[in-house]
Amino acid sequence: MNVISSQNPGDLRQTVVPPLVLLVFLFLGTATGLGDVRQGFVQVAYIGQGIATGGHLAGYDTDHDGLEELLLCGHGTVWLYEHVGSNQYVLVHRLPQRGSWAAGDIDIDGLSDIVVQSHDSLEVFESPAPDSYPTHCVWRCEEPFGGGAAPTWITDLDQDGRREMLFTKSGKFIYIFENIANNKYTRVWRDSLWTPYGSIWETCNGDFDLDEKIEFVTSDSDGNVIVFENTAVGVDSFAITWTGSVPAFNVYNDAAANDMDRDGKPEFVVGGDHNFGGARKCVFTVFETTGYDTYEAVWADSSIISGFLDFPSLTCGDVDADSIDEMIFAADELGVFLYKCTGSDTYERIWEWYTPFDMGCLLVYDLNRNGYGELIVSTEGGTWIFEKELPGIEEANDQLPMANVQLMQNVPNPFTHNTTIAYHLPDAGCQMRDARYTTLRVYDVSGRLVKTLVDESKQPGTHAAMWDGRGEGGEEVPSGVYFYRLQAGDYAGTRRMVLLR
């Protein structure tokens, strides 16, 4: 293996963010209450395949047919679902016993690549022709990567015209592999953060201090935030140029943003948690540069409270087509929360969606190519796709054949007396085991069964059930948030509804 450079810096610039300063940010981050949330996004698609914690999502038109694919990686398999129009998705390819965290034309030969890992190797699969999916393994590194490589891929970190793959492994190691020729890659850098840092996971990258050199950021289980920089343009020379800290643990999530407050400084965001009684507060912190190789925390939020064993996740992306990124935070068995900048270093929660499932990962990507980035949320219960509710947005066409079970939002919602829940069961061609036996049940926020609406065999087609806001014994249940869960064969889906008395 040709290792060009591997180094730890002798001159480490360290900044610890004062706890008092971050506490001020944390209180400011809780200013927007749940009752103030402005709803403006609708579900446009659902895919029955979902992934839990540690998975990854990517979007790319791998067969160059003008139809984007969604790559879901989790449970040791990579699935490619292609958008086929009217917000419908079809499984077109899968790679078993592998995980993925990259998609694109890495060696710039006109053929699509996806980077995958198996228990004993790092691999690149490539399309055999421009109009086909990546099915052929064209490069393999036999160093074992099965210990948990994080989902990251960047483009030309050292600005030499060749693209690299950057990822962390086993919570301590950072690797950079560079493309050196058609289907050829070599490791150009490796580092380890054994001390004084905790375990790491994700990274993000960009020119965060505006010095025309690219940085990448990672954070660790102890709350340390670590910035590496390519110290010489055109050379694989990376070193730590800044460290800071946040009042949180398990800070495994990192995301880059494109100047969300329009002050000329691109942000990076880190996410972690800290214990709060019998639960956890998710802590998300936004950083900006104050000069070359220096950064400060400019905003933080700790208003999202999840379960004690739950973990947060985050991403940034433009979901409303205004060329400005938004932040999306999520927590296991709780939901997704969308934040938009409303002023200099000021952010407001503008939308939220709740789910009882463990959160897998988030992605913002224009899968249906209508100019608006969809918000893709993958959980252990399936993958939901949301889009901004504006004129011209492509709506799901319920008249087209559906390849998956579909669980629709109840109407009306919120409701006071009665609400209707519609769902669609596909025909036998969907290859779903025992798809016609169906249960539809209502649960309260504690997970207690409130009412069984359906418990019988159903024919393929669209069905509807009504709930009158009463429990199994006919008693009226109180106002609040409830969840309804549909199970049909291998499918299980859950949605949220609100009862107002």
N, C-alpha and C positions, 0 to 999 in steps of 0.2 A: 504494500500500500504506500503510495507516494504522499507523504505528509509534508506540505510546504511549510506550514508554520503552526505552532501551538504555544501559546504563551499566557502567562498571568502578569498583570501590570505591576510594576514596582511603585508607581505613583497612583494611588487610589484616592479619588476625590469622593468623600463620603459626606452625605447630608442626612441627618435624622430630622424628619418633619416634627416640629414641636407638638406634643399631644394636645396642648390647649388650642393651638390653631386648628387642628383637625377636628377637635370637639365642636368648635364653632361651625365648621363646615357640616358636620354630622347633624347638628340641630337644624341648620338651614335646609338640609336635604329632606327633612321631614315636614316641611311647611305645607306641601300639597297633600290634602287628605283624600281618602278614597271617594268621598262625595263630590270632589271637584274635578274628577277625571272626565276629559272630553272624549267620547267615543267617536271613532272615525275610520275603523277598519273592519272588514268583513272576511269571513272564511270563504275562500273560493275553491278549495280542493282539500281532499283528505286521501292519504295513502295508508293502507292497513299495516305496512311494514314500518316498524319504529325501532329506535335504538335508545339505549339507556346511557347512564354516565360513562364517559370515556369514549363515546363514538365521535363521528365526524361527518360533516356535510360539505359538499362541494357542488358547484354547478359548472357545466361546460358542454358545448355541442361537440361531442367526441367523434361523431360520424359526419360532421360538416353538411348536414341536410337542412339547416335552418331551424331545426327543432332542438331545443336545449334538453340536456339530460340532468337529472338530479342524482348525485352519487351519495348513497347512504352507506356508511361504514360502521359496523358494530356487530357484536356477537360472533366475531371471527369470519365475517362475510362482507363483501362489497357488492351492493346492488346498484344497477343503473336503471332508473325510471325515466322514460322519455315523455316530454309533453307533446301530445298529439292533437291539440286544439281543444277549445272550450273547457280549458282547465281540467282536462282528463290526462291521466298518466298511465303508461303501460310499462311493465317490466321487460327490458330488452336484453339484459345481460347481467351476469353475476360471476364473481370470483370467490369461491369458497376457501376457507381456511386462511384468509388474509385480511389485513386491515389497510385502509388507505387514508392518506392525508394530503394528496396533491393531484391536480388535474390540469393539463395544458400541453402545449407543444414546447417541451423543455429544450430539446436540441434543435429547434427551429428548422425542421425538415418537412413541414406540412402535414405531419402525421401526429395524431393525438397520443399523449402519454398519460398514464396514471402511475403514481408511486405507491407501492404497497409493501407491507411487511408480512412475513410469516414468522413462525417460531424461531427460525434459524437464519433468516436472511432479510436483506433489503432488496427490492426488485423494482424494475420499471417495465410495465406492460405498454405496448404500443400498437396502434391500429396497423394492420398489414396493408391497408389502402386508405386514401382519404375519406372514402364513403363507408367505412366499417368501424366497428367498436374496438377498443384496445383489448385484444385477445391473445397477443403473442408476447412472451417474456423476452426482452431484448437485452437486458442487463441484470446482473445479480451480484450482490456482495454477500459473501457467506459469513460475515461477522454476525453473530446472533443479535437480533433486534426484538425478540419476543418479550423482553422485559418491560415493555410499555414505552413506545415512542410517541411523542406528542404530535398532534395534527398541525403541522405548519409547513408552508412552502413559500419561498420568496423568489424574486426575480432580480438577478444581477446585484448582489449585495456589495461587491467590491467595485462595481462600475467598470468592468473590463470588457463588456460586451458578451460575456458568457453567463448563462443562468445557473443558479445554485439551488440546492435543496438544504434547508436549515431545519433542524428539529432537535428536541431533547430526548434523552433516553434514561430510563430507570431512575428518574428524579434527580440525577446529578450531572450527567454528561451532555455536552452540546456538540453536535456534529454539523459540519458543512461539507456537502459533496458538490462538486462543480462539473458541468458538462464540458468535455474537452474535445469531443468529435461526435460524429453521428453515432448515437447509441453507446457512447463511452463516457464514463464518469469516474472521477477520482476524489478521494477525501483530501481536502485542502486545509482543514482545520478541525481541531478537536480540543475541548477544554473540559475540565471537571470542577465542580463547585463543592468540594467536600467540606471545607471550613472557610469562614465561620457560618456558612449558609445552610438553611434547611433544604428540603426537597423542592424541585422546580417541575414545571409541566409545560405550559404554553409559552410562546413568544409572539411578539409582533414587531413590525419594522417600519422605518421611514426616516426622513431627515428631520428629526424632531427639534434639533437646536439650530436649524437653518444655516449650517456651515458647509453645505454641499457635499457632505459625507454621510453615508447611511448608517443609522443606528439600529440595533435590535434590543428589545426590552424583554426581560423575564422577571418573575417574582417568585417568592418561595413560601414554604409552610410557616416560617417564622415572621412573616410580614416584611421581609426585605424586598426592595425594588432595585433591580440591577440593570444598568444600561451599558451595552457594549457598542463600540464604534469601530468601523473600518478606518483605521488611522491614516492610511495612505491610499488614495484613489488608484485603482488598477492593480493593487497588490492585496493578497489575502492576508492582511495583518489586522487582527481584531483584538481589542483590549477593553477592559472595564474602564469607563471614563466617569461614571457617577453611580453612587448608590444612595438610597434613601430608605425610609421605612414608613409603614402605615400601622395604625392600631388594630390589627386583624391577624388572623392565622389562616392557614390553608389558602394563601393568596396565589392560586394556580391559574387564574384567568387574566389574560392580557389581550387588549385590542387597540388598534390604531384608528384614529379618526382624522377627517380632512378639514380641520379648522372649523369646528362646530359653532363657535361664537364669532367668526369672521374678524378676528383681531390679527390675522396674519401668522398665527402660531398653530401648527398642527398639534393635536393632543394625543396622548395615550392614556388608556384607562386600565386599572387593575381591579380585580375583585376577589374578596375573601370573606371571612366571617369571624365573629367572636361570640363566645357563649353569653347567653342572656337568660338566666334562670334555667328552666328546663328546655329552652329552645336556643336558636341561634339568630343573631342579627347578621344579615348580609351587608357587607361594607364594600361600596364601590367608590373609587377615588379617581379623579381626573387630574392629570399632570400637564403642565406646559413649561416651556423653556423660559429661563430668565437671562440667558446668555449662553455662549458656547460651553457645552458640557455641564450645564447647570439647569436644574429643574425645580419646580415647586408644585405642591398640591394646591389647586385652585377651586375645587368643589368636591364634596363627598356626600354620600347618601347612606343612611343606615335604617331606613324606614321599613325595609322588607324583612319580616321575621318568619323564619322557616323552622322545621323540626330539628331536633338535636343532631340527628345523623344525616341531614340533608345538606346539599352542596349547591353553591350558586354557579351561574355561568353568565357570559356576556358576549355581545358582539356590537359592532357599529356598522351603519350603512344608511344609504339614502332611501327611505321608504315612501317619500311623498314627491319625488321628482323635482326637488328644488335645488339640486346639486349640493346640498348640505347634509352631512351625516346626522343621524339620530343615534342614541344609545338604547340598546335593548338589554335588560337584565332579566334573569330567570332564577328560580329556586325550585328544587325537587318538591313534588307533591304540593306545590303552591300555585305557581303560574308564571306569566310573562308580563313585564312592565316596560313600557316604551316611554323614553324621555326625549324631549326636544329643547334646544337652547331657546331661551326667551329674552336674553340680554347678555351682557358681558359676564362670562363665567357663571351664568345663571341657567338652571335647567328645571323644567317642569314635567311631571308625569302626565302624559296626555292620553294614555290608553293602557288597558290591562286585560288579561285573559287568564282564567283560573283552570287548573287541572289537578286531579288527585294523583297523577302519575309522576314517576321519577323522570327528571329532565335529562335528555340526551345531549342535544346541542342546538345551536341557533345559526341561521344563515340569512343574509339579505342578498337576493339575487333575482334578476328579471328573467324568470323561467319562461313566461309566455310572451316575452319580447313586445310588450305594449308600452314601454317607456317608464313603467313604475316597478320599483324593486319589491318583490314579494318578501314577506317575512315568513321563513320556514322554521317551524318548531317541531323537533323530533323528540318523542318520549317513548317510554316502554309500551305505551298504549297505541302508538301509531304516529304518523307525521301529518301535521296540520299546516296548511298554507293560507296566509292571510294577505290581503291587499287593501290599499287605501280606497276608501269608499268615495269615489268621485265619478262624474259623468265620463263615459268613455272607457271605464275599466271593464275588462272582459269578465262577464258573469258566467258562472257555471250553468251549463245547459242541461236541465234535468230531463229533456226529451231524448238525449243521446243515450245509447247503451252504456251502462256503468260497469266497469270491470271489477270494482270493489264495492263492498258494502258501504253505504253512505248513511250517516246519522246527521240529520239536519238540526238547525237551531230551532228551539221551540218558538211558537208564535201564539199570542204576543209574548214579549219578554222585555221588561217585567210584566207580571200579570197580577190580577187581584182575585179572580174567581176561577177561571178555567184557562188552560193553555193546551195547545196541540203539538205533539211531537211526531214528526214524519221521519221515516227511514226507508231505505231502498235495499232490497235483497237481489243480487244478480242471479242469472240463470246458472245452470250446472256447468257451463263452459268456463266459469271462473276458477274451476278446480279448487273450490273451497270445501273442506271436509264438513259434512253435515250442516251445510249453510242454512237450511230451511228451519231448523229448530231454533227458536228465538226467545230471548228473555229481555225485557225492558223494565228496569227498576229505578226507583228514586231513592236517594240517600241524602242525609243531612251532612253538615260540614264535619261532623265527627266520624262519619263513615257508617252511621247506624241506618239500617234499612227502614225506609218510611212507607213505601208503597210498591207493590209489584203490579205493573200495568199490563205486561205481556209475558206469558209462560206457556208456549205452545208451538207447534209446527206451523210455518208460514210458507205460502207459495212465493216464487220469485215475483218481484214487482215492487211498487211503492205502497207503503202502508202508513197508517197514522193511528196514534193513541192519544186519548185526552186524559189530562190529570186535573182534578177539581180542587187541589190543595188540601186533600184529606188523607189521613193515614189508613192503615190496614183496618182499623176498627171503626172507620167512618168519622173520626174526630177531626176537627180543623187543626191544621198544624200552624205554628206561628210564622210571622213574616221572617224572611231571611234568605240566605243563599242555599240552594239545593243543587245536587248533581243528579243527572239521569244517565244511566249506563246501559248500553245495548250490547248483548252478546249473541253472536250468530256464527256457529261453527268455530273457526279459528279466529274470528274477528271479535275484538272488544273495543268499544269506543265510549267516551264520556264527554258530556257537555254540562255547562253551568247555566242555571236559570235563577231568577229572583222573584220571590213571592212578596207582594205588598198588600197588607190587609187594610 
